[in-house]
Amino acid sequence: MKPDKRHYDEPMNYRCGERNPAAKLTESQVVEIKRLLARGAGYRFLAERYGVHRVTIGAIARGELWRHVPDPPHPQRLRAGRR
């Protein structure tokens, strides 16, 4: 059986982020999620807070979803002990 060529010939015109009518998060929420992840918040806590599945939070953390939203700057962590 031949593969359906339409999937290869048509350009990928899809709506990303808030422009997707099925989106459950806004860009500002994703920025906040990324900021909280950088500070050490857990997936389950964030998922319950924003009404999405923890797998969605993990995909945001790995950059698989909402990759067009920039990551927050990494907070500088102070080293304890040696200088």
VOTORBA-225281 format. One record per residue: residue in three letters; x, y, z of N, C-alpha, C, O in turn; residue number from 1; chain. Coordinates in nm, 2 decimals, padded with zeros to 4 digits, always signed. Layout:
N
+-----+--------+--------+--------+--------+--------+--------+--------+--------+--------+--------+--------+--------+-----+---+
:   r :    nc1 :    nc2 :    nc3 :   cac1 :   cac2 :   cac3 :    cc1 :    cc2 :    cc3 :    oc1 :    oc2 :    oc3 :   k : c :
+-----+--------+--------+--------+--------+--------+--------+--------+--------+--------+--------+--------+--------+-----+---+
: ALA :      X :      Y :      Z :      X :      Y :      Z :      X :      Y :      Z :      X :      Y :      Z : NUM : A :
...
+-----+--------+--------+--------+--------+--------+--------+--------+--------+--------+--------+--------+--------+-----+---+
END
This chain:
83
+-----+--------+--------+--------+--------+--------+--------+--------+--------+--------+--------+--------+--------+-----+---+
:   r :    nc1 :    nc2 :    nc3 :   cac1 :   cac2 :   cac3 :    cc1 :    cc2 :    cc3 :    oc1 :    oc2 :    oc3 :   k : c :
+-----+--------+--------+--------+--------+--------+--------+--------+--------+--------+--------+--------+--------+-----+---+
: MET : +00.08 : -00.12 : +00.00 : +00.00 : +00.00 : +00.00 : +00.09 : +00.12 : +00.00 : +00.19 : +00.13 : +00.08 :   1 : A :
: LYS : +00.05 : +00.22 : -00.08 : +00.13 : +00.34 : -00.09 : +00.10 : +00.44 : +00.03 : -00.02 : +00.44 : +00.07 :   2 : A :
: PRO : +00.20 : +00.51 : +00.08 : +00.17 : +00.60 : +00.18 : +00.09 : +00.72 : +00.12 : +00.11 : +00.76 : +00.00 :   3 : A :
: ASP : +00.01 : +00.78 : +00.20 : -00.07 : +00.90 : +00.16 : +00.03 : +01.02 : +00.14 : +00.09 : +01.07 : +00.23 :   4 : A :
: LYS : +00.05 : +01.06 : +00.01 : +00.14 : +01.16 : -00.02 : +00.10 : +01.30 : +00.03 : +00.19 : +01.39 : +00.04 :   5 : A :
: ARG : -00.02 : +01.32 : +00.06 : -00.07 : +01.45 : +00.10 : +00.01 : +01.50 : +00.22 : +00.04 : +01.62 : +00.24 :   6 : A :
: HIS : +00.05 : +01.41 : +00.31 : +00.12 : +01.45 : +00.43 : +00.26 : +01.50 : +00.40 : +00.31 : +01.58 : +00.48 :   7 : A :
: TYR : +00.31 : +01.46 : +00.29 : +00.45 : +01.50 : +00.26 : +00.45 : +01.63 : +00.17 : +00.55 : +01.70 : +00.17 :   8 : A :
: ASP : +00.34 : +01.65 : +00.09 : +00.34 : +01.75 : -00.01 : +00.29 : +01.89 : +00.05 : +00.33 : +01.99 : +00.00 :   9 : A :
: GLU : +00.20 : +01.88 : +00.14 : +00.14 : +02.00 : +00.19 : +00.23 : +02.07 : +00.29 : +00.29 : +02.00 : +00.37 :  10 : A :
: PRO : +00.24 : +02.20 : +00.29 : +00.32 : +02.27 : +00.39 : +00.25 : +02.26 : +00.53 : +00.13 : +02.24 : +00.54 :  11 : A :
: MET : +00.33 : +02.27 : +00.63 : +00.28 : +02.26 : +00.77 : +00.23 : +02.39 : +00.81 : +00.30 : +02.47 : +00.87 :  12 : A :
: ASN : +00.10 : +02.41 : +00.78 : +00.03 : +02.53 : +00.82 : -00.05 : +02.50 : +00.94 : -00.17 : +02.45 : +00.93 :  13 : A :
: TYR : +00.00 : +02.52 : +01.06 : -00.08 : +02.50 : +01.18 : -00.07 : +02.62 : +01.27 : +00.03 : +02.69 : +01.26 :  14 : A :
: ARG : -00.16 : +02.63 : +01.36 : -00.16 : +02.74 : +01.46 : -00.09 : +02.69 : +01.58 : -00.12 : +02.59 : +01.64 :  15 : A :
: CYS : +00.01 : +02.77 : +01.62 : +00.08 : +02.74 : +01.74 : +00.05 : +02.83 : +01.85 : +00.01 : +02.95 : +01.83 :  16 : A :
: GLY : +00.06 : +02.78 : +01.98 : +00.04 : +02.87 : +02.09 : -00.11 : +02.90 : +02.11 : -00.20 : +02.82 : +02.09 :  17 : A :
: GLU : -00.13 : +03.03 : +02.15 : -00.27 : +03.07 : +02.18 : -00.35 : +03.08 : +02.05 : -00.48 : +03.08 : +02.06 :  18 : A :
: ARG : -00.29 : +03.08 : +01.94 : -00.37 : +03.09 : +01.81 : -00.44 : +02.96 : +01.78 : -00.53 : +02.95 : +01.70 :  19 : A :
: ASN : -00.40 : +02.85 : +01.85 : -00.46 : +02.72 : +01.83 : -00.59 : +02.72 : +01.91 : -00.59 : +02.75 : +02.03 :  20 : A :
: PRO : -00.71 : +02.70 : +01.85 : -00.83 : +02.70 : +01.93 : -00.84 : +02.60 : +02.04 : -00.92 : +02.61 : +02.13 :  21 : A :
: ALA : -00.76 : +02.50 : +02.03 : -00.76 : +02.39 : +02.14 : -00.67 : +02.42 : +02.25 : -00.66 : +02.34 : +02.34 :  22 : A :
: ALA : -00.60 : +02.53 : +02.25 : -00.49 : +02.56 : +02.35 : -00.56 : +02.58 : +02.49 : -00.66 : +02.65 : +02.50 :  23 : A :
: LYS : -00.50 : +02.52 : +02.59 : -00.55 : +02.53 : +02.72 : -00.47 : +02.63 : +02.80 : -00.51 : +02.67 : +02.91 :  24 : A :
: LEU : -00.36 : +02.67 : +02.75 : -00.27 : +02.76 : +02.82 : -00.25 : +02.89 : +02.74 : -00.26 : +02.88 : +02.62 :  25 : A :
: THR : -00.22 : +03.00 : +02.80 : -00.18 : +03.12 : +02.73 : -00.03 : +03.13 : +02.74 : +00.04 : +03.06 : +02.82 :  26 : A :
: GLU : +00.03 : +03.22 : +02.65 : +00.17 : +03.24 : +02.66 : +00.22 : +03.29 : +02.79 : +00.33 : +03.25 : +02.84 :  27 : A :
: SER : +00.15 : +03.37 : +02.85 : +00.19 : +03.43 : +02.98 : +00.19 : +03.31 : +03.09 : +00.27 : +03.31 : +03.18 :  28 : A :
: GLN : +00.10 : +03.22 : +03.08 : +00.10 : +03.11 : +03.17 : +00.22 : +03.02 : +03.15 : +00.28 : +02.97 : +03.24 :  29 : A :
: VAL : +00.25 : +03.00 : +03.02 : +00.37 : +02.92 : +02.99 : +00.50 : +02.98 : +03.04 : +00.59 : +02.91 : +03.09 :  30 : A :
: VAL : +00.51 : +03.11 : +03.02 : +00.62 : +03.18 : +03.08 : +00.63 : +03.16 : +03.23 : +00.74 : +03.14 : +03.28 :  31 : A :
: GLU : +00.52 : +03.17 : +03.30 : +00.52 : +03.15 : +03.44 : +00.55 : +03.01 : +03.48 : +00.63 : +02.98 : +03.57 :  32 : A :
: ILE : +00.50 : +02.91 : +03.40 : +00.54 : +02.77 : +03.42 : +00.69 : +02.75 : +03.41 : +00.75 : +02.68 : +03.49 :  33 : A :
: LYS : +00.75 : +02.80 : +03.30 : +00.89 : +02.79 : +03.28 : +00.97 : +02.85 : +03.39 : +01.07 : +02.80 : +03.43 :  34 : A :
: ARG : +00.92 : +02.97 : +03.44 : +00.99 : +03.03 : +03.55 : +00.98 : +02.95 : +03.68 : +01.08 : +02.93 : +03.75 :  35 : A :
: LEU : +00.87 : +02.89 : +03.70 : +00.85 : +02.81 : +03.82 : +00.93 : +02.68 : +03.81 : +00.99 : +02.63 : +03.91 :  36 : A :
: LEU : +00.94 : +02.62 : +03.69 : +01.02 : +02.50 : +03.67 : +01.17 : +02.53 : +03.70 : +01.24 : +02.45 : +03.76 :  37 : A :
: ALA : +01.21 : +02.65 : +03.66 : +01.35 : +02.69 : +03.68 : +01.38 : +02.70 : +03.83 : +01.50 : +02.68 : +03.87 :  38 : A :
: ARG : +01.28 : +02.73 : +03.91 : +01.30 : +02.75 : +04.05 : +01.28 : +02.62 : +04.12 : +01.29 : +02.61 : +04.25 :  39 : A :
: GLY : +01.24 : +02.51 : +04.05 : +01.23 : +02.38 : +04.12 : +01.09 : +02.33 : +04.14 : +01.08 : +02.23 : +04.22 :  40 : A :
: ALA : +00.99 : +02.39 : +04.09 : +00.85 : +02.35 : +04.11 : +00.83 : +02.21 : +04.05 : +00.89 : +02.18 : +03.94 :  41 : A :
: GLY : +00.75 : +02.13 : +04.10 : +00.72 : +01.99 : +04.05 : +00.62 : +01.99 : +03.94 : +00.53 : +02.08 : +03.94 :  42 : A :
: TYR : +00.62 : +01.89 : +03.86 : +00.53 : +01.87 : +03.75 : +00.38 : +01.86 : +03.80 : +00.29 : +01.92 : +03.75 :  43 : A :
: ARG : +00.37 : +01.78 : +03.90 : +00.23 : +01.75 : +03.95 : +00.17 : +01.88 : +04.01 : +00.05 : +01.91 : +03.98 :  44 : A :
: PHE : +00.24 : +01.96 : +04.08 : +00.20 : +02.08 : +04.14 : +00.15 : +02.18 : +04.03 : +00.05 : +02.24 : +04.03 :  45 : A :
: LEU : +00.24 : +02.19 : +03.93 : +00.21 : +02.29 : +03.82 : +00.09 : +02.24 : +03.73 : +00.01 : +02.32 : +03.69 :  46 : A :
: ALA : +00.08 : +02.11 : +03.71 : -00.03 : +02.05 : +03.64 : -00.16 : +02.08 : +03.71 : -00.26 : +02.12 : +03.64 :  47 : A :
: GLU : -00.17 : +02.06 : +03.84 : -00.29 : +02.09 : +03.91 : -00.32 : +02.23 : +03.91 : -00.44 : +02.27 : +03.90 :  48 : A :
: ARG : -00.22 : +02.32 : +03.92 : -00.24 : +02.46 : +03.93 : -00.30 : +02.52 : +03.80 : -00.38 : +02.61 : +03.80 :  49 : A :
: TYR : -00.25 : +02.46 : +03.68 : -00.29 : +02.52 : +03.55 : -00.39 : +02.43 : +03.48 : -00.43 : +02.46 : +03.37 :  50 : A :
: GLY : -00.44 : +02.32 : +03.54 : -00.54 : +02.24 : +03.48 : -00.50 : +02.16 : +03.36 : -00.59 : +02.14 : +03.27 :  51 : A :
: VAL : -00.38 : +02.12 : +03.36 : -00.33 : +02.03 : +03.25 : -00.27 : +01.91 : +03.31 : -00.25 : +01.90 : +03.43 :  52 : A :
: HIS : -00.23 : +01.81 : +03.22 : -00.17 : +01.69 : +03.27 : -00.02 : +01.71 : +03.29 : +00.04 : +01.80 : +03.24 :  53 : A :
: ARG : +00.03 : +01.63 : +03.39 : +00.17 : +01.65 : +03.42 : +00.26 : +01.62 : +03.30 : +00.38 : +01.67 : +03.29 :  54 : A :
: VAL : +00.22 : +01.54 : +03.21 : +00.30 : +01.51 : +03.09 : +00.31 : +01.64 : +03.00 : +00.41 : +01.66 : +02.94 :  55 : A :
: THR : +00.21 : +01.72 : +03.00 : +00.21 : +01.84 : +02.93 : +00.32 : +01.94 : +02.99 : +00.39 : +02.00 : +02.92 :  56 : A :
: ILE : +00.32 : +01.94 : +03.12 : +00.42 : +02.02 : +03.19 : +00.56 : +01.97 : +03.16 : +00.66 : +02.05 : +03.13 :  57 : A :
: GLY : +00.58 : +01.84 : +03.15 : +00.71 : +01.78 : +03.12 : +00.75 : +01.81 : +02.97 : +00.87 : +01.84 : +02.95 :  58 : A :
: ALA : +00.65 : +01.81 : +02.88 : +00.68 : +01.85 : +02.74 : +00.72 : +01.99 : +02.73 : +00.80 : +02.03 : +02.65 :  59 : A :
: ILE : +00.66 : +02.08 : +02.81 : +00.70 : +02.22 : +02.81 : +00.84 : +02.23 : +02.87 : +00.92 : +02.31 : +02.81 :  60 : A :
: ALA : +00.87 : +02.16 : +02.97 : +01.01 : +02.17 : +03.03 : +01.11 : +02.12 : +02.93 : +01.22 : +02.18 : +02.93 :  61 : A :
: ARG : +01.08 : +02.02 : +02.85 : +01.18 : +01.96 : +02.76 : +01.18 : +02.04 : +02.63 : +01.27 : +02.02 : +02.54 :  62 : A :
: GLY : +01.09 : +02.14 : +02.61 : +01.09 : +02.22 : +02.49 : +01.02 : +02.15 : +02.37 : +01.03 : +02.19 : +02.26 :  63 : A :
: GLU : +00.94 : +02.05 : +02.40 : +00.86 : +01.98 : +02.30 : +00.73 : +02.06 : +02.27 : +00.68 : +02.05 : +02.15 :  64 : A :
: LEU : +00.68 : +02.13 : +02.36 : +00.56 : +02.21 : +02.35 : +00.59 : +02.35 : +02.38 : +00.68 : +02.38 : +02.47 :  65 : A :
: TRP : +00.53 : +02.45 : +02.32 : +00.55 : +02.59 : +02.34 : +00.69 : +02.63 : +02.32 : +00.74 : +02.71 : +02.40 :  66 : A :
: ARG : +00.76 : +02.57 : +02.22 : +00.90 : +02.60 : +02.21 : +00.93 : +02.74 : +02.16 : +01.04 : +02.79 : +02.17 :  67 : A :
: HIS : +00.83 : +02.81 : +02.10 : +00.84 : +02.94 : +02.06 : +00.84 : +03.05 : +02.17 : +00.88 : +03.16 : +02.15 :  68 : A :
: VAL : +00.81 : +03.00 : +02.29 : +00.81 : +03.09 : +02.41 : +00.95 : +03.08 : +02.47 : +00.99 : +02.97 : +02.50 :  69 : A :
: PRO : +01.02 : +03.19 : +02.48 : +01.16 : +03.18 : +02.53 : +01.16 : +03.14 : +02.68 : +01.08 : +03.17 : +02.76 :  70 : A :
: ASP : +01.27 : +03.07 : +02.71 : +01.30 : +03.02 : +02.85 : +01.34 : +03.15 : +02.93 : +01.40 : +03.24 : +02.88 :  71 : A :
: PRO : +01.30 : +03.15 : +03.06 : +01.35 : +03.26 : +03.14 : +01.50 : +03.25 : +03.17 : +01.55 : +03.14 : +03.15 :  72 : A :
: PRO : +01.56 : +03.36 : +03.20 : +01.71 : +03.35 : +03.23 : +01.73 : +03.26 : +03.35 : +01.65 : +03.26 : +03.44 :  73 : A :
: HIS : +01.83 : +03.18 : +03.35 : +01.86 : +03.09 : +03.46 : +01.90 : +03.17 : +03.58 : +01.98 : +03.25 : +03.58 :  74 : A :
: PRO : +01.83 : +03.14 : +03.69 : +01.87 : +03.21 : +03.82 : +02.01 : +03.16 : +03.86 : +02.04 : +03.04 : +03.85 :  75 : A :
: GLN : +02.08 : +03.26 : +03.91 : +02.22 : +03.22 : +03.95 : +02.20 : +03.15 : +04.09 : +02.14 : +03.21 : +04.18 :  76 : A :
: ARG : +02.26 : +03.04 : +04.10 : +02.26 : +02.97 : +04.23 : +02.39 : +02.99 : +04.30 : +02.50 : +02.98 : +04.25 :  77 : A :
: LEU : +02.37 : +03.03 : +04.43 : +02.49 : +03.05 : +04.51 : +02.55 : +02.92 : +04.56 : +02.48 : +02.83 : +04.60 :  78 : A :
: ARG : +02.68 : +02.91 : +04.55 : +02.75 : +02.79 : +04.60 : +02.77 : +02.81 : +04.75 : +02.82 : +02.91 : +04.79 :  79 : A :
: ALA : +02.75 : +02.71 : +04.82 : +02.77 : +02.71 : +04.96 : +02.91 : +02.65 : +04.99 : +02.95 : +02.55 : +04.92 :  80 : A :
: GLY : +02.98 : +02.71 : +05.08 : +03.11 : +02.65 : +05.12 : +03.23 : +02.72 : +05.05 : +03.26 : +02.83 : +05.08 :  81 : A :
: ARG : +03.29 : +02.65 : +04.95 : +03.41 : +02.70 : +04.89 : +03.40 : +02.82 : +04.80 : +03.29 : +02.85 : +04.75 :  82 : A :
: ARG : +03.51 : +02.89 : +04.79 : +03.51 : +03.01 : +04.70 : +03.62 : +02.99 : +04.60 : +03.63 : +03.08 : +04.51 :  83 : A :
+-----+--------+--------+--------+--------+--------+--------+--------+--------+--------+--------+--------+--------+-----+---+
END
